[in-house]
Amino acid sequence: MKYCIFKIFFGCWLLIFKQTVVLAAEATKKAPSSRSPASLFATPKSPGSIAVGVAEGNFTQSGEATSLYSGHTDPGNHVTNRGFCSWNRAANITVAEADKRCLASLKKQSSAIAKQMKDLGINPTEHLPALVNGTDVWNQSNSAGPEFVPQYKAALDLGLRGKASYIWARVEAFRNAKGALDASGLFGICKRHSYYQQRLAGLRVDSELWRWQCIGLDQRRRVELISDVLQLHLGEIQSPSPAVSTPSHSPQVESLALSFNANSVPSKAIDAKLMVLDFTLQGQSNSSVVSSSQEAKPVALNFEPPSIRAQNVPQQKPSPVKVTKPQPVKKQGSSSGVTAWKPELKKTLKVGDKVTSYRVVSPYGKRIHPITGKWQFHGGVDLDTPTATPIYAIGKSGSQTTLKCWYDSGGGGLVATMSSPSLPSVKFDALHLSWCLTETGAPQIKVAAGKPVAGTGNTGNSTGPHLHFQVRDLKTGKKISPQKGYVLWTLTGKEP
């Protein structure tokens, strides 16, 4: 009898245990992973929701409300923003109702972004930061949001990765049906406030470049903040292959344009009403909370308007190829072997000459130094390239270019030095860069010829964004007058 009772109780316990395990398994199956697209905007305190709230200035990185959360005037369109996503599409609503509408909207937008990604062959799970950035752009602008994913795909096709690709896609998403950059709220801020006028100095107001830079200031700020939030709540997110190393930054403020380092930020505070274009905080690497009163110094950046970009991007991306050790230099007249190949490099550049759309502003030779005002030998040529104009690995298609990124404390700023078996007697330096493919001081690497390896900038002793390009004898180090073909090759990735 006791045995029968034991069997009955044991059977009941076993049945309950099995049901509990099944229910738990089903719940786990239904519950989205913390790194799944669906989980990013599940609640107002999900990582994606917090990221949007931080970008809007309404949340700290830990998801706590700031002083702007309950209501503030939008500096762009002057309406009242409420809630964590700055909801302003209805008057006289409570913050709780604003949050409810925010969440519903972000869920809908993120779902649309994920679908667009899948349609273009991009796995949303492998591109979570891009998904959050696309949703944030949509929250910022109903017209720009739907354009983010196609532009992100274009950025990836250009060879951009990580933060560079998000910034580029976000800015390009603001083009209207006629192809013009259209962000009236941001343009108004850039025109009204001297803080941003200073950073756009030298650019004609409302020109294509001025518009790109103006929008780019805000988009870079938001990208940096979103990156910090996702890293805090999700940990390190690996870039999908093919990966591109995080660009290095120089210790100078000028290099912030594309330093992409979340731990390098200025600390100067400005009026909270300018928050829409404030950058992330520098020097807060150990803090999980960013105060709304802290900010960073914006610096204009540019990845080139499409009209210029189309000329600079190779039609086909070269695929990495293993290259054996360089062959000895063959005697003149030999036509075989990669080292014997000789490009057409005829014209020496003078002031006013153009390479693609960029003009030579200072030639090789003796000149009056723009900073010291004294006559001095200039060992390269300067071109008026905007910040972050791509620099490509110079070399014959199919070969490997040796690249070293380093910082010249003597005035050259961030420098990329390249050499190629295609051109065995010389090496090339690009100075005053804003970013470079490896960390400064890291060992030299091999990259496929034609691949983007750096971006022009304003680091070191520089009076403004430009490219200083020089050619040196590989053995003696003597600086040689750079011919147009070399410069064209470096700026386009195409053999001259």
Secondary structure, DSSP 8 states (H G I E B T S, - for coil): -HHHHHHHHHHHHHHHHHHHHHHHHHHHHHS--TTSGGGGGSSTTSHHHHHHHHHHTSB-TTS-B-TTTT-EE-TTT--EEBTTTTB-SSSS--HHHHHHHHHHHHHHHHHHHHHHHHHTT--GGGGHHHHHHHHHHHHH-TTTGGGHHHHHHHHHHTT--HHHHHHHHHHHTTB-TTS-B--HHHHHHHHH-HHHHHHTTTS-TTSHHHHHHHHHHHHHHHHHHHHHHHHHHH------SS--------SSGGGGGG---TT--------GGGGGG-B--TT-TT-S---TT--B---------HHHHHHHS-SS--------S------TT---SGGG-------B--TT-EETTEEEEE-SEEEE-TTT-SEEEE-SEEE---TT-EEE--S-TTSEEEEEEEEETTTTEEEEEEEETTEEEEEEEEEEEEEESS-TT---EEEETT-EEEEEB--SS-SSSBEEEEEEETTT--EE--BHHHHHHHHHSS--
